[in-house]
């Protein structure tokens, strides 16, 4: 009796499985699946140059004559923001992402301040500039291929913080 039950259970399980994967229950690609364009990096970013932010006055000032020595901790946010968009007919979808972290950098500077002058500590951000090439891809019915179009974007990445002491009257 147990043997017959096992055989019937196996037969029932096999026939149910075949019915669920038969042509009636599977869906073939109709040709109306999503078609979209997107960009993907073609290579690593290429370093171009350094650039600098504006000098910002910090809270440290001194009057001469004396040597001004500053060791200032500067807190800054290092971030990358990106956005992408996919469109199909009159429907558009977009995604925006932000990655960031706070970082504290110690900036040291020293300078002699003459009599009758004032020393002011200033900082500025140093950026590294890159270019990044992207290839455009076309996807339809699960297949993707390059379109031959490219985009080059500029990336400005925070690299460091510089400090100096300016002397004024």
N, C-alpha and C positions, 0 to 999 in steps of 0.2 A: 504494500500500500504506500509506504514511504517513497519507494522507487517511482511509482506512477505519479505521485504528487510532485516530485522533483522534475520529472520529465514534462508534466503539464505546466508547471511554473516556468521552466526554461523556455518552452514553446510559446507561452503567453507573453513572456518578457521580450523574446526575440521578435515576435510578430508586432508587438506594440512599438518597438524600436524602429522597425522597418516602416511602419505606417507613419511615424512622426518625421522620418527623414525622406519620405517618398515625395514625389513631385508636387502633390497637393499641398504639402506643408512647408516646402522650402521656397525661398523667394530668389528669383534670378534678377540680375541687374537689368533694370528697365531702360537705362540710358538717360534717365532723368535725375541721376544722383547729383549731388552738389558739385559745382564747378567753381573753382576759385583760384585766385592768383595770390602769391605770397613771396616774400623776399627772404633769403637765407644767406648767411655770411659765405663769401667766396674764398676768403683767406683770412689770415690773422691781421689785426690792426697794424698800420704802418706809422711809426713815430715820425712827427714832422718838426715840432719845435716846442719851446717853453713860452709861456706867457704869464703875465702877472696881474693880480687884482690891484685895486687902489689901496694906498697906504691908509690905515685906520689908526687914529690916536687911541692909545690905551690909557689907563688911569694913572700911570707912573710919570711924574714930572719932578725935577729938582732944579734948584738955583745954584749957580757956581759961586765961588770956585770950589770944585770938588770933583772927584771921579764918580761917575754914575755907573753902577753895575746892576743889570736887570736880569733876572731869571724868571720869566713869566710863563705860566702854563696857559696855553690857548686851546680852548675847546672848540672843535669844528665838527660839522656833519659831513661825512663822505657819502655821496649818494649817486645812484644811477637810476634814471627814469626812462622808461621805454613805452611806446604805444604801437599798436598794430590794428589794422582794419581789414575785414573781409566783406566783400559785397557780392550779392547775387540778385540781379534785377534791381528792384526797388528796396530790397532788404539789406541793411548794413549791420554788421556786428563789429564791435571793437573791444579791445582789451588793453588795459593800461597797467603797468607794473612799476613798483618802486622798491629798490633795495638800498638800504642805507645803514650806517652805524655811526655813533658818536666816537670821536677820537680826540685824545688830549695830547698835544705836542708841547714840549718845553723849548722855549726860544730864549737864547742867551745873547746879551749884548753889553758892551761896556765902552765908555768914552769919557774923556776929561771935559768938564764944563767950565769955561773961563768965567772970571769975575764979571758980574753984571749980565750974564746970559742965563737962559733957561734951557734945560734939556728935556725933551719930550720923547717918550718911547712909543714907537709905531710898529705895526705889523701889516703884512700883506700876504695873500695866498699865492702860491706858485702852482701853475697848471702845466700839465703835459698835454700837448695837442697831437691827436692821431687822426688818420683817415681810415675808414673801413669800407671795403667794397662788398656789395651784396648782389647776388644774381636773382632774377625774377624766375619763379617756377609757376607752372600751370598744372593744376590737378583736376582730373575729371574721371569719374567712375573708378576711383581708386588707383589710377595710373598718374604718374607725375613726369613732367619733362621741363627742361629749361626753355624759356621763351627767347633768350638771346639779349634781353634788356638787362641793364645793370644800373645800380644807384651807388653813389659814393657819399657817405655821410661823414661829418666832422665830429669828433669826440673830444671833449674838453674834460680832462680828469684832474681832480685835485691831487697834488703831489706832495706839497710841503707848505710850511708857513715860515716866512722870513721876518726878522726883526731888525730895527735900527733905532738909533738915538739921534734926533734932529735937534740942532742948536738954534735957538731964536733969541731975540732981544727981550 
